[in-house]
Amino acid sequence: MKIEKVGQEKSIFGEGIFWDFEKEMVLWVDLATSRVLTYLIKTGEESSYYLPSPATAILKYSENEYLLIMSREINKLNIITGELSLYVSFEWMDPLLLLNDAKLDRFGRIWTGSVDIRFKEFRESDENAFNEYKPRIAQLYMIEHDKNIKVFNFPVALSNGLAFHPNQNILYHVDSATQSIWSYDLDLIGAELSNRQKVFEFDILEGFPDGLTIDCDGILWTVVFKSKQVAQKTKKNGFIAKIHPKTKELLEKIELPLYHITSCQFGGNEMKDLFITTASELLNEKELAEQPLSGNLLMIETATKGIVQKSIKELQIQ
């Protein structure tokens, strides 16, 4: 497997990758520097947009506008003017919660989830690094086109990657704090979730599932992020897990030569390229020297195809 470095821009904590099929452009965020980064595949042109606070996910709104999931609100970024404007506020949420990953359904509605801000400190402490995190106060949300918000109160601790099955009404969802990927039957018309089931659970020594995407065959691809304590204890690299959600089998592990991989998304002209964000924030000087790809945007070519992520405006008129 050939791993390619994409562009020259390096992030401290890359996340939230998005492939714009029309523009042939990949976008991602750097949580540590509060930036949105872009790379045009054809020309190699790179751009960055500084934000007042970190974004965790990117969705496309219209031709030149993108929605950014930012802490307790969703904002709209115009990449031509650089203007950032409020789209919808979540200030009513529990103060211990922040928004995280997000995806659009086939009607162009936004689905996102929240994280319990106490989890990071819990997991990174030596005392609790391998213990179960028991609070379940996080939630899932669906935002309609009129900006009304529907709240789903499932027992979630740290909402992460989301993916919709290409041919069936199923939502897949990562809860990193439980080391698990979950599935929900989805009533698209009524926007209801039911029949919550565990698809796969990772051993805590492997790391925890983070970003999630799905291919045209309905196979899940999730990156497995190794926290500092897990990485030091196991001395193994992070990997991308391919999981069959129906049989609940781990089909393949694609290991990368670094600890901290954070999100992945299919892209490229044929949607066969898997773009991968990484982080260097938690590494010491020795580890940085041993893992020089940390912080770079990476790409591997696959034998399958992903699903084009359209804009809200495109999906509204279908």
Residue pairs with C-beta under 8 A, 6 or more apart in sequence:
1 254
1 300
2 300
2 301
3 256
3 257
3 293
3 298
3 299
3 300
4 298
4 299
4 300
5 293
5 296
5 297
5 298
5 299
6 26
6 39
6 275
6 296
6 297
6 298
6 299
7 39
7 44
7 46
7 297
8 46
9 37
9 39
9 46
9 48
9 297
10 280
10 295
10 296
11 28
11 29
11 30
11 32
11 33
11 35
11 37
11 277
11 278
11 279
11 280
11 295
11 296
11 297
12 30
12 31
12 32
12 33
12 279
12 280
12 281
12 295
13 30
13 31
13 32
13 262
13 279
13 280
13 281
14 28
14 29
14 30
14 31
14 37
14 262
14 263
14 277
14 278
14 279
14 295
14 296
14 297
15 28
15 29
15 30
15 31
15 56
15 57
15 211
15 262
15 263
15 277
15 279
16 28
16 29
16 55
16 56
16 57
16 58
16 69
16 101
16 211
16 263
16 277
17 26
17 27
17 28
17 58
17 211
17 263
17 264
17 265
17 275
17 276
17 277
17 297
18 26
18 27
18 28
18 57
18 58
18 59
18 60
18 66
18 265
18 309
19 25
19 26
19 27
19 265
19 266
19 267
19 268
19 275
19 306
19 309
20 26
20 27
20 60
20 309
21 267
21 271
21 308
21 309
21 310
22 63
23 40
24 40
24 41
24 42
24 269
25 38
25 39
25 40
25 41
26 38
26 39
26 41
26 265
26 267
26 275
26 297
27 36
27 37
27 38
27 58
27 66
28 36
28 37
28 58
28 263
28 275
28 277
28 297
29 35
29 36
29 37
29 54
29 55
29 56
29 57
29 58
29 68
30 37
31 54
31 55
31 56
32 54
32 281
33 50
34 50
34 51
34 52
34 53
34 54
34 55
35 48
35 49
35 50
35 51
36 48
36 49
36 51
36 55
36 58
36 66
36 68
36 77
37 46
37 47
37 48
37 297
38 46
38 47
38 48
38 49
38 79
39 45
39 46
39 297
40 46
41 268
47 79
49 77
49 79
49 82
51 68
51 70
51 77
51 84
52 84
53 70
53 71
54 70
54 71
55 68
55 69
55 70
55 75
56 69
56 70
56 98
56 99
56 100
56 101
57 68
57 69
57 100
57 101
57 102
57 112
58 66
58 67
58 68
58 69
59 66
59 67
59 69
59 102
59 103
59 104
59 110
59 309
59 312
60 66
60 67
60 309
60 310
60 311
60 312
61 67
61 76
61 87
61 311
61 312
61 313
62 311
62 312
62 313
63 311
63 313
64 78
64 79
64 80
65 76
65 77
65 78
65 79
66 76
66 77
66 79
67 74
67 75
67 76
67 77
67 87
67 102
67 110
67 312
68 74
68 75
68 76
68 77
68 84
69 99
69 100
69 101
69 102
69 112
70 99
71 98
71 99
72 89
72 90
72 91
72 93
72 97
72 98
72 99
73 86
73 87
73 88
73 89
73 90
73 91
73 99
74 87
74 88
74 90
74 99
74 102
74 110
74 112
74 143
75 84
75 85
75 86
75 87
76 84
76 85
76 86
76 87
77 83
77 84
78 84
87 147
88 143
88 147
88 149
90 99
90 141
90 149
93 114
94 137
96 116
96 117
96 118
96 137
97 114
97 115
97 116
97 117
97 137
97 138
97 139
98 114
98 115
98 117
99 112
99 113
99 114
99 115
100 112
100 113
100 114
100 115
100 158
100 159
100 160
101 112
101 113
101 159
101 160
101 161
101 162
101 174
101 211
101 212
101 263
102 110
102 111
102 112
102 113
102 162
103 110
103 111
103 112
103 162
103 163
103 164
103 309
104 110
104 111
104 309
104 310
104 312
104 315
105 111
105 142
105 164
105 186
105 188
106 164
106 188
106 315
106 318
107 188
107 315
107 316
108 145
108 310
108 311
108 312
108 313
108 314
108 315
108 316
109 142
109 143
109 144
109 145
109 191
110 142
110 143
110 312
111 140
111 141
111 142
111 143
111 162
111 171
112 140
112 141
112 143
112 159
112 162
113 138
113 139
113 140
113 141
113 156
113 159
113 160
113 162
113 173
114 138
114 139
114 141
114 156
114 159
115 138
115 157
115 158
115 159
115 160
116 133
116 135
116 137
116 138
116 157
116 158
116 177
118 135
119 133
119 157
119 158
119 176
119 177
122 128
122 131
122 133
123 129
123 133
123 177
123 208
123 227
123 229
124 227
124 228
124 229
126 229
129 227
129 229
129 230
129 233
130 204
130 205
130 229
130 230
133 157
133 158
133 177
135 157
136 155
136 156
136 157
137 157
138 156
138 157
138 158
138 159
138 175
139 151
139 152
139 153
139 154
139 156
139 159
140 151
140 152
140 154
140 156
140 159
140 173
140 193
141 149
141 150
141 151
141 152
142 149
142 150
142 152
142 191
143 149
143 150
144 150
144 191
145 312
145 316
150 191
152 193
154 193
154 196
156 175
157 175
157 176
157 177
157 178
158 175
158 176
158 177
159 173
159 174
159 175
160 173
160 174
160 175
160 176
160 209
160 210
160 211
160 212
161 172
161 173
161 174
161 209
161 210
161 211
161 212
161 213
161 222
161 263
162 171
162 172
162 173
162 174
162 212
163 171
163 172
163 212
163 213
163 214
163 220
164 170
164 171
164 172
164 186
164 214
165 171
165 172
165 214
165 218
165 245
166 214
166 216
166 218
166 307
167 218
168 218
169 185
169 186
169 187
169 188
170 183
170 184
170 185
170 186
170 245
171 183
171 184
171 186
171 193
172 181
172 182
172 183
172 184
172 199
172 212
172 214
172 220
172 245
173 181
173 182
173 183
173 184
173 212
174 180
174 181
174 182
174 209
174 210
174 211
174 212
174 222
175 182
176 208
176 209
176 210
176 225
177 208
178 201
179 201
179 202
179 203
179 204
179 208
179 209
180 198
180 199
180 200
180 201
180 202
180 209
181 198
181 199
181 200
181 201
181 209
181 212
181 220
181 222
181 243
181 245
182 196
182 197
182 198
182 199
183 195
183 196
183 197
183 199
183 245
184 193
184 194
184 195
184 196
184 197
185 193
185 194
185 195
186 192
186 193
187 193
187 194
199 220
199 243
199 245
199 248
200 220
200 241
200 243
200 245
200 248
200 250
202 208
202 209
202 224
202 241
204 230
205 230
205 233
205 234
206 224
206 226
206 230
206 234
206 236
206 239
207 224
207 225
207 226
207 227
207 230
207 231
207 238
208 224
208 225
208 227
209 222
209 223
209 224
209 225
209 241
210 222
210 223
210 224
210 225
210 261
210 262
210 263
211 222
211 223
211 262
211 263
211 264
211 265
211 277
212 220
212 221
212 222
212 264
213 220
213 221
213 222
213 264
213 265
213 266
213 274
213 306
214 220
214 221
214 306
214 307
215 221
215 266
215 302
215 304
215 305
215 306
215 307
216 271
216 304
216 305
216 306
216 307
217 304
218 245
218 246
219 242
219 243
219 244
219 245
219 251
219 304
220 241
220 242
220 243
220 244
220 245
221 240
221 241
221 242
221 243
221 264
221 274
222 240
222 241
222 243
222 264
223 238
223 239
223 240
223 241
223 261
223 262
223 263
223 264
223 276
224 238
224 239
224 240
224 241
224 261
225 238
225 260
225 261
225 262
226 234
226 236
226 237
226 238
226 259
226 260
227 282
228 282
231 259
231 260
231 282
236 255
237 255
237 256
237 257
237 258
237 259
238 255
238 256
238 258
238 259
238 260
238 261
239 253
239 254
239 255
239 256
239 261
240 253
240 254
240 256
240 261
240 264
240 274
240 276
241 250
241 252
241 253
241 254
242 250
242 251
242 252
242 253
242 254
243 249
243 250
243 251
244 251
254 300
256 276
256 278
256 293
256 298
257 291
257 293
258 278
258 291
258 293
258 294
259 282
259 283
259 287
259 291
259 294
260 278
260 279
260 280
260 281
260 282
260 283
260 294
261 276
261 277
261 278
261 279
262 277
262 278
262 279
263 276
263 277
264 274
264 275
264 276
264 277
265 274
265 275
265 306
265 309
266 272
266 273
266 274
266 275
266 302
266 305
266 306
266 307
267 273
267 274
267 275
267 306
268 299
268 301
270 305
271 305
271 306
271 307
271 308
272 301
272 302
272 303
272 304
272 305
272 306
273 299
273 300
273 301
273 302
274 299
274 300
274 301
274 302
274 306
275 297
275 298
275 299
276 297
276 298
276 299
276 300
277 297
277 298
278 293
278 294
278 295
278 296
278 297
278 298
279 294
279 295
280 288
280 291
280 294
280 295
283 291
283 294
287 294
288 294
